[in-house]
Amino acid sequence: GVFYKYALLTFSFFAYFIFIYSVFSALAAVLAIFRVSSWYNTFMTFQNKQDADNSKDNAGK
């Protein structure tokens, strides 16, 4: 009776907490991937600019 109701309420709270935790964990993983991809984009932009500058220097010689 009463114990079953409280046990079900406790289990429901725990299951909902796990669900919300998994949703926010997935969101955090997606945002981390976007952050790392922006770092890589910045790195490749500088790398390409540096390669272009080196090509201009070598072409002038």
N, C-alpha and C positions, 0 to 999 in steps of 0.2 A: 503494500500500500504506500505509505508515506516514504519509506526508505527507497522504494523503487522510483518514486517521483524525483527525489533528490539525486539519486544515482543517475537517472536519465538527464537531469538538468546539468549535472557535473560533466557527464560524458559529452553532452551537446556543446557546452562551453569549451571543452578541450578540443573537440573536433573543429569547431568554428575558429578557434585560435590557430590551429594547425593550418587550416585553409587560408586564413588571412596572412599568416606568416609565409606560406608558400607563394601567394600572389605577390606580396611585397618583395620576396627574395627574387622572384623572376623579374620584377621591375628593376630591382637593383642590378641584376646581371645585365639586363639590356642597356641600362644607362652606363654601366662600366664598359661595355663593348663600344658604345658610342664615344665615350671619353678616350679610350685607347685608339680608336680609329681616327679621331681628330689629332691625336699626337702623331700618328703615322702619317697623316695627310700633311701636317706641318713639317715633319722630317723630310718627306719626299719633295715638298715644295722647295725647301732650302737646298736639298741635294740636286734637284734639277736646275735650280738657279746657279748653283756652284758649277755644275757640269757645263752649263751654257757659257758662263764666264770663262771657264778654262778653255772651251772650244774657241771662243773669240780671241783669247790670248795666243793660242797655238796657231790660229789661222793668220794672224798678223805677222808672224815670224818668218 
